Amino acid sequence: MSRFNAKYILLFIILIVIAALSAFFAQLYIENFPVSLTAIIGYLIAVITATVSALLLIQKSFDVTSLKTDKEIISVEELFSYTHDPTTNLPTAQQAQRTFEAAIKSHTGQRYAAVVFKPVNFQQVNSLLGHHNSDLLLLQLAYCLQQKISDNASLLSFGLSPQPVRIARLQSLQFLVVYNLTDSRFDDEIMLNELCHQLADAVPDAMSFKSFSLNFELAFGIAISGEHGDNFDEIISHAGDALLNALKTQQQINYFDKSSILYNQGQLARMESLRQDIKEERLFCYLQPQVNINNHKIAGFQLRVHWYENELARPLELYDFSVLAEHSGELYLLTKQMLKKAFLTLDSLHKIGVYQRISVTLSSASLFEVDLVEFIENKLQEYGLSGKYLMIELSEDVMLSASHRVKVIIDQLKSLDIQISIANFSGSYESLRYVRKMAIHQLKINCQQLTNDSSNRVDKAITNALVTLTRSMKIPLVGTDIDKHDASEAYIAMGGELIQGQIIHSGVVPEEIEIWLEKWYLQHPESIPPEARPSVY
């Protein structure tokens, strides 16, 4: 700062001398002296201002440079904290990404394997010791792993210091090592399996903290560049998928399966195909009768839906593709289409004097929304129908997992006099408690495996118990999927009455329900309801 002050003083003296000489000579040789003096003073002020500004700019530049240098020193000191995980002192995922991508770009044709791994039983440490103490154990684990493979030159080093750091920490409890397979003379799987075993062996026999000790086990997921991806995000994502599959199948080492990509692409294609078929109403609805086998009276119909995925495939039932429809975002639209078909059929049945109930399946708890209740209520008013002729059917799984919101929606449906049916009823304590609490109107059990011989004794015992139980609870029980006579005979022998299945009919197209009723009443005149018009029999 002092050298700049001296320059200022010297410059001012020089400028004053010049200005004084200029004024002296102007007085001697120029007639209009006041004008000349004003010009000289203005020039002097302009020169002084420009000079001072220039010097201040230089000084500011010097100060900024000094500050920048200081900041650069601070950045170097803080760089470790920016690029390393504070818990394990290992490089972060971002640092690993920079290193991996730089290696791929600088050495074309190189082959790398990303190995993502985690301790499979570490989660219980957090609950027992708390996160602070579990972080100490995690640091101990990371140190042991790093020490084991620090001399393996085939592994990328993610650190910035000369000392190699071969492991990086990803999200959660996942870690990463990257193996360079380019110059390996051995089979990839052999080398990678050996690496995984080395890491697994590096874990201490019993890691301990105070009085707590635990034997950790590692699970590994592996993806290879080129085969399973071309960039960091893709390769790491596939290695993570392989790790998840290893945990799911309880394997120690799992390699990414490319066929799973094709499967996902196939699923996306199926979802799009189903979405288009639903929007264009190309699915097929049919009615399956529920009949009292003792007097052949019709107890109601279930509206079912078929999806023909292609011309050669067998038709799929709703439970086969409901998850696919939900993921495609069109399950709600399909459900509304089914309800519309049910209302149209009820309207046509009432016109011929047949007052039967039609059940429609709600295959997911996500369908229980207020706007669905409003839709049903509006349709009942539009067709002038009573809610008692509509039955909503849901599976036992949906029933047991029902949230408070779903239970409220069910209560709203029941307030419209709509009845509730539970399919695939198991008779468990939880389901029985729900049935008693919610006042269910109908239960259904699957009798597909039921036989009339000595086989399947367990199924027969369960079915027999449910028939007795529902009779004592005075709840109608429908045996579904009864497609053979021996199943029908076994069910009737147990005291079952209501039957649904191919033994009655595989399914009637709604537009032909009047024709089917005419044939049924001709075969079983005792089942004709008194209010039915003569035209149907």
ZAMARGU-4260 file (C-alpha; in steps of 0.2 Angstrom, whole numbers, plus 5000, padded with zeros to 4 digits):
<rodrens>
0) 5000/5000/5000 | 5014/5012/5004 | 5022/5011/4986 | 5005/5016/4979 | 5004/5032/4991
5) 5021/5038/4985 | 5016/5036/4967 | 5001/5046/4970 | 5011/5061/4978 | 5024/5061/4964
10) 5011/5061/4950 | 5001/5075/4958 | 5017/5086/4959 | 5021/5083/4941 | 5004/5087/4935
15) 5003/5104/4946 | 5020/5109/4938 | 5014/5106/4921 | 4998/5115/4924 | 5007/5130/4931
20) 5019/5131/4916 | 5004/5130/4905 | 4995/5144/4914 | 5011/5155/4913 | 5014/5153/4895
25) 4995/5155/4891 | 4995/5172/4900 | 5010/5178/4889 | 5005/5172/4872 | 4986/5169/4872
30) 4974/5185/4872 | 4959/5176/4880 | 4967/5171/4896 | 4952/5166/4906 | 4946/5154/4893
35) 4963/5146/4892 | 4964/5144/4910 | 4947/5136/4911 | 4953/5123/4898 | 4969/5120/4907
40) 4960/5117/4924 | 4947/5105/4915 | 4961/5096/4907 | 4971/5094/4923 | 4955/5088/4932
45) 4952/5075/4919 | 4970/5068/4919 | 4970/5067/4938 | 4954/5058/4938 | 4959/5045/4925
50) 4976/5042/4933 | 4968/5040/4950 | 4955/5028/4943 | 4969/5018/4934 | 4979/5016/4950
55) 4964/5011/4960 | 4960/4998/4947 | 4977/4991/4948 | 4977/4991/4967 | 4960/4982/4967
60) 4966/4969/4955 | 4981/4966/4966 | 4970/4964/4981 | 4958/4952/4972 | 4973/4942/4966
65) 4979/4941/4984 | 4962/4935/4990 | 4960/4923/4976 | 4977/4915/4981 | 4971/4914/4999
70) 4955/4905/4993 | 4965/4893/4982 | 4974/4888/4998 | 4958/4886/5007 | 4951/4875/4993
75) 4965/4864/4993 | 4964/4862/5012 | 4945/4858/5011 | 4946/4847/4995 | 4946/4831/5005
80) 4930/4835/5014 | 4922/4839/4998 | 4927/4823/4989 | 4926/4811/5003 | 4913/4803/5014
85) 4914/4810/5032 | 4909/4794/5040 | 4921/4782/5031 | 4934/4794/5024 | 4931/4785/5007
90) 4929/4795/4991 | 4911/4799/4987 | 4900/4793/4973 | 4903/4810/4964 | 4922/4808/4965
95) 4921/4790/4960 | 4910/4795/4945 | 4923/4808/4939 | 4937/4796/4941 | 4928/4782/4932
100) 4922/4793/4917 | 4939/4800/4915 | 4947/4783/4914 | 4934/4778/4901 | 4937/4793/4890
105) 4956/4793/4891 | 4958/4775/4887 | 4946/4769/4873 | 4943/4751/4872 | 4946/4747/4890
110) 4934/4735/4899 | 4929/4739/4917 | 4918/4729/4930 | 4909/4739/4943 | 4907/4729/4959
115) 4893/4736/4971 | 4892/4728/4988 | 4885/4731/5005 | 4885/4722/5022 | 4868/4713/5022
120) 4865/4713/5041 | 4871/4730/5046 | 4853/4738/5047 | 4851/4730/5064 | 4866/4739/5071
125) 4857/4756/5069 | 4842/4750/5079 | 4853/4743/5093 | 4867/4755/5094 | 4861/4771/5086
130) 4868/4780/5071 | 4883/4788/5079 | 4890/4771/5086 | 4885/4762/5070 | 4895/4775/5060
135) 4911/4770/5070 | 4908/4752/5066 | 4906/4757/5047 | 4922/4766/5048 | 4931/4751/5055
140) 4923/4740/5041 | 4929/4753/5027 | 4946/4753/5034 | 4948/4734/5034 | 4941/4733/5016
145) 4953/4747/5010 | 4968/4739/5018 | 4965/4722/5010 | 4964/4728/4992 | 4975/4744/4992
150) 4989/4735/4983 | 4978/4728/4969 | 4984/4739/4954 | 4969/4732/4943 | 4957/4742/4953
155) 4954/4761/4950 | 4960/4773/4963 | 4947/4786/4967 | 4958/4796/4979 | 4967/4812/4975
160) 4983/4808/4986 | 4997/4797/4980 | 4991/4784/4992 | 4979/4773/4982 | 4961/4772/4988
165) 4952/4758/4979 | 4935/4759/4987 | 4921/4773/4986 | 4905/4774/4996 | 4889/4776/4986
170) 4872/4780/4994 | 4866/4771/5010 | 4877/4756/5014 | 4883/4753/4997 | 4901/4753/4992
175) 4910/4752/4975 | 4926/4745/4967 | 4930/4746/4949 | 4941/4732/4941 | 4950/4735/4925
180) 4948/4719/4915 | 4957/4724/4899 | 4973/4715/4901 | 4967/4701/4911 | 4972/4684/4904
185) 4959/4674/4914 | 4940/4673/4913 | 4931/4688/4919 | 4920/4679/4931 | 4935/4670/4939
190) 4944/4686/4943 | 4929/4695/4949 | 4924/4681/4960 | 4941/4680/4968 | 4940/4699/4971
195) 4923/4697/4980 | 4930/4683/4991 | 4945/4694/4995 | 4933/4708/5001 | 4922/4696/5010
200) 4938/4689/5019 | 4943/4706/5024 | 4929/4708/5035 | 4934/4704/5053 | 4927/4689/5061
205) 4918/4699/5074 | 4917/4718/5073 | 4914/4725/5090 | 4909/4741/5099 | 4910/4741/5118
210) 4900/4725/5123 | 4891/4723/5106 | 4899/4712/5092 | 4892/4706/5075 | 4898/4696/5061
215) 4895/4705/5044 | 4892/4697/5028 | 4894/4705/5011 | 4883/4703/4995 | 4889/4709/4978
220) 4882/4715/4962 | 4892/4716/4946 | 4890/4724/4929 | 4903/4725/4915 | 4906/4740/4904
225) 4901/4738/4886 | 4890/4723/4890 | 4879/4731/4903 | 4881/4750/4899 | 4893/4763/4892
230) 4893/4776/4906 | 4895/4777/4925 | 4876/4780/4929 | 4871/4765/4918 | 4884/4753/4924
235) 4882/4757/4942 | 4863/4756/4941 | 4864/4739/4933 | 4877/4733/4946 | 4865/4739/4960
240) 4851/4729/4952 | 4862/4714/4952 | 4865/4717/4971 | 4846/4719/4974 | 4844/4702/4966
245) 4858/4694/4976 | 4849/4700/4992 | 4832/4694/4986 | 4839/4677/4981 | 4851/4676/4996
250) 4866/4674/4984 | 4883/4681/4989 | 4888/4686/4971 | 4876/4691/4957 | 4880/4697/4939
255) 4868/4708/4930 | 4857/4699/4918 | 4854/4707/4901 | 4838/4698/4899 | 4830/4708/4913
260) 4832/4723/4901 | 4823/4714/4887 | 4810/4709/4900 | 4807/4727/4906 | 4806/4732/4888
265) 4793/4718/4885 | 4783/4724/4900 | 4783/4742/4893 | 4777/4735/4876 | 4763/4725/4885
270) 4758/4740/4896 | 4757/4751/4880 | 4747/4737/4871 | 4735/4735/4886 | 4733/4754/4888
275) 4728/4756/4870 | 4716/4741/4871 | 4707/4749/4886 | 4706/4766/4879 | 4698/4759/4863
280) 4687/4747/4873 | 4694/4731/4865 | 4693/4720/4881 | 4678/4708/4882 | 4666/4707/4896
285) 4655/4692/4901 | 4644/4687/4914 | 4646/4671/4925 | 4630/4665/4934 | 4630/4661/4952
290) 4617/4647/4955 | 4609/4638/4970 | 4612/4620/4965 | 4598/4614/4976 | 4584/4623/4967
295) 4593/4630/4951 | 4588/4648/4956 | 4600/4661/4950 | 4608/4671/4964 | 4617/4684/4953
300) 4630/4686/4941 | 4649/4691/4941 | 4655/4703/4928 | 4672/4697/4922 | 4684/4703/4909
305) 4695/4695/4897 | 4711/4703/4888 | 4717/4695/4872 | 4735/4700/4872 | 4737/4694/4854
310) 4727/4683/4842 | 4737/4667/4848 | 4737/4670/4866 | 4725/4663/4879 | 4713/4676/4886
315) 4719/4683/4902 | 4708/4686/4917 | 4708/4703/4927 | 4719/4696/4941 | 4732/4691/4927
320) 4734/4709/4921 | 4727/4721/4934 | 4744/4726/4940 | 4749/4729/4922 | 4734/4740/4920
325) 4737/4749/4936 | 4755/4753/4931 | 4749/4759/4914 | 4738/4771/4922 | 4722/4764/4914
330) 4715/4753/4928 | 4703/4766/4934 | 4696/4768/4916 | 4694/4750/4914 | 4684/4749/4931
335) 4673/4762/4925 | 4670/4753/4909 | 4665/4737/4918 | 4653/4747/4929 | 4645/4755/4914
340) 4643/4737/4907 | 4635/4731/4923 | 4623/4746/4924 | 4618/4743/4905 | 4615/4724/4909
345) 4605/4728/4925 | 4594/4740/4915 | 4591/4727/4902 | 4587/4714/4915 | 4575/4725/4924
350) 4566/4728/4908 | 4562/4709/4906 | 4557/4708/4924 | 4573/4699/4930 | 4580/4707/4946
355) 4597/4700/4949 | 4613/4706/4957 | 4629/4709/4947 | 4646/4710/4955 | 4660/4720/4949
360) 4678/4717/4955 | 4689/4732/4962 | 4706/4724/4960 | 4716/4737/4969 | 4715/4748/4984
365) 4720/4763/4973 | 4702/4762/4965 | 4694/4767/4981 | 4692/4785/4978 | 4678/4798/4982
370) 4676/4801/4963 | 4672/4783/4960 | 4658/4783/4973 | 4651/4799/4964 | 4653/4790/4947
375) 4643/4775/4954 | 4630/4786/4962 | 4627/4796/4946 | 4625/4780/4936 | 4612/4773/4948
380) 4602/4789/4946 | 4604/4789/4928 | 4597/4772/4925 | 4585/4773/4940 | 4593/4758/4948
385) 4593/4753/4967 | 4611/4751/4974 | 4606/4733/4981 | 4608/4726/4963 | 4626/4731/4962
390) 4639/4721/4972 | 4657/4727/4974 | 4669/4712/4975 | 4687/4714/4982 | 4700/4701/4986
395) 4705/4696/5004 | 4722/4704/5002 | 4714/4721/4997 | 4702/4719/5012 | 4716/4716/5024
400) 4728/4729/5018 | 4714/4742/5017 | 4718/4759/5025 | 4706/4770/5034 | 4702/4779/5018
405) 4697/4763/5010 | 4686/4758/5024 | 4678/4775/5023 | 4675/4773/5005 | 4667/4756/5008
410) 4656/4763/5021 | 4650/4776/5008 | 4646/4762/4995 | 4636/4753/5008 | 4627/4769/5012
415) 4621/4768/4994 | 4614/4751/4998 | 4628/4743/4988 | 4634/4726/4994 | 4651/4720/4997
420) 4659/4703/4993 | 4676/4696/4998 | 4684/4684/4985 | 4697/4670/4989 | 4691/4670/5007
425) 4704/4660/5019 | 4695/4660/5035 | 4710/4667/5045 | 4707/4676/5061 | 4711/4693/5054
430) 4699/4691/5039 | 4685/4684/5051 | 4687/4699/5062 | 4686/4711/5047 | 4670/4702/5041
435) 4662/4704/5057 | 4666/4722/5059 | 4662/4727/5041 | 4646/4717/5039 | 4651/4709/5023
440) 4636/4702/5012 | 4645/4688/5003 | 4660/4677/5004 | 4668/4667/4990 | 4681/4653/4991
445) 4691/4645/4976 | 4686/4627/4974 | 4697/4623/4959 | 4707/4610/4967 | 4692/4602/4976
450) 4689/4583/4972 | 4677/4570/4978 | 4690/4557/4982 | 4702/4555/4996 | 4715/4566/4988
455) 4717/4584/4994 | 4711/4581/5011 | 4718/4597/5018 | 4708/4608/5004 | 4693/4598/5008
460) 4694/4600/5027 | 4697/4619/5025 | 4682/4621/5013 | 4671/4610/5024 | 4676/4621/5039
465) 4672/4637/5029 | 4655/4631/5024 | 4650/4627/5042 | 4657/4643/5048 | 4648/4654/5035
470) 4632/4645/5038 | 4633/4649/5057 | 4637/4667/5053 | 4622/4667/5040 | 4633/4674/5026
475) 4631/4667/5009 | 4646/4657/5003 | 4649/4655/4984 | 4661/4641/4978 | 4670/4648/4963
480) 4680/4640/4949 | 4669/4624/4950 | 4673/4617/4933 | 4671/4598/4935 | 4657/4587/4942
485) 4668/4579/4956 | 4671/4596/4963 | 4653/4601/4962 | 4648/4584/4971 | 4661/4587/4984
490) 4655/4605/4988 | 4637/4599/4989 | 4641/4585/5000 | 4649/4598/5012 | 4633/4608/5012
495) 4638/4621/4999 | 4624/4628/4989 | 4629/4643/4978 | 4640/4638/4964 | 4650/4648/4951
500) 4660/4640/4937 | 4661/4632/4920 | 4649/4618/4926 | 4636/4631/4926 | 4642/4642/4911
505) 4660/4648/4906 | 4653/4665/4903 | 4638/4674/4894 | 4641/4689/4883 | 4630/4703/4891
510) 4621/4706/4875 | 4615/4688/4875 | 4610/4687/4893 | 4591/4687/4888 | 4594/4672/4877
515) 4604/4662/4890 | 4590/4666/4903 | 4577/4659/4891 | 4586/4643/4889 | 4590/4641/4908
520) 4572/4644/4913 | 4566/4631/4900 | 4578/4618/4907 | 4574/4623/4925 | 4556/4630/4926
525) 4556/4629/4945 | 4569/4643/4945 | 4558/4656/4936 | 4555/4671/4947 | 4537/4676/4948
530) 4540/4694/4941 | 4549/4688/4925 | 4541/4692/4909 | 4535/4677/4899 | 4546/4682/4885
535) 4562/4675/4894 | 4554/4658/4896
</rodrens>
